[in-house]
Amino acid sequence: MADIITTAPDGTLRVPDEPIIPFIPGDGIGVDIWPAARHVLDAAAARHGHRIAWLELLAGQRAYDQTGTWLPDETVAAFRHHLIGIKGPLTTPVGGGFRSLNVALRQILDLYVCLRPVRWFEGVPSPMRYPEKVDMVIFRENTEDVYAGLELEAGTAEAKRLIDYLRDEFGWQVRPDSGVGIKPVSETASKRLVRAALHYAVQRKRRSVTLVHKGNIQKFTEGAFRAWGYELVREEFADVAVSWEDCQGEPGDRILVKDALADVTLQQVITRPDDFDVIATTNLNGDYLSDALAAQIGGIGIAPGANINFVTGHAIFEATHGTAPRYAGLDKVNPGSLLLSGVLMFEHLGWQAAADDIVAALEATIADHIVTYDFARLMEGATEVKCSEMASAIVDRL
Ligand code: NAD
């Protein structure tokens, strides 16, 4: 019988035989990729004795057209109640009170980890010489940094007041015609993010965690993120991990925790991708890094994502690309990003075998050169198929 997912007192998920999982198909190409991804997810689940009771929620353009609001309260309440959900891309309202519906959902549910695994699937066109060396998992802090939205527009009375205050109280000279933003980075948010990355690294037997920051310039925000990360390793993970600073010789079977400047990282993920494994980083660095890494393994059409609060158990899995309105309804685009986000969701639910099956079937489909237009134009001898046909080809190979 269909039932809701709950958390046990120790924080682990209790997943019933037939969990109710809310979904938002998404705007634009959501009409294409959601049915395709769902087709594969349902088929893989069924092969392993699972069933999902899907519950459709309204958000984005469709919600606006039907209800006059972009993110109805019932949708937020349903995600809160059911803990786990999945969504396609949503149109960002222009001047609609929200900076972005995705950012709003992350903040309302305090989904403090943005999880982006980046790995290459054999046969996928890549600009890298050795794409098989790309296998990283990014933990991007999702709630603060310049994304906190603390900005004042140049020329407003508020900006002037703040600029005057900074001059009078701190002696800081800010040009009077400046826009001003505040970048908060807290010990609380930094440590819970690094904690999640370390737990993941321990569970998945990964080799290293790299703290990526810009601490040489922003000492008390980015630099503090690095320092708090290392402090956490000593405080809570000394038996399973060791920091670069404390490591005399080899780390042995402990996870090595190191750090790298964001600019250097953007260079080295290209020149030495196998030096990176799990990455924990602040919000803006994580944003740049996830897109740069997605480009190495075939682009945003195939890069999955999740936003998770590991304490409350809330998680929303989502396509990392936008609504690509030019392609909407053409049954043309790659369903890979949303499908692989569903794979992440299955792993999160503990349905590892079903998740592994989908990955293997996707690999087999690509190995047979059956791909959507975005890959077909970069591959020799490819058979270009529609979005829905790609899903059927994957299901055939489950
Ligand atoms: P976009 O990601 O929608 O599209 C950019 C280009 O990427 C497309 O033209 C297409 O060539 C390619 N592309 C995207 N998804 C693809 C897929 N599945 N398969 C193959 N190719 C794909 O970015 P945009 O055009 O800047 O944004 C369009 C809208 O989406 C805006 O309203 C934006 O705010 C919104 N958006 C939403 C999200 C989200 O919901 N997570 C993320 C980014 C942008």
Boltz pocket constraint, residues with backbone or C-beta under 6 A from the ligand:
constraints:
  - pocket:
      binder: B
      contacts: [[A, 29], [A, 33], [A, 88], [A, 89], [A, 90], [A, 91], [A, 92], [A, 102], [A, 300], [A, 301], [A, 318], [A, 319], [A, 320], [A, 321], [A, 322], [A, 323], [A, 324], [A, 325], [A, 326], [A, 333], [A, 334], [A, 335], [A, 336], [A, 337], [A, 374]]
      max_distance: 6.0
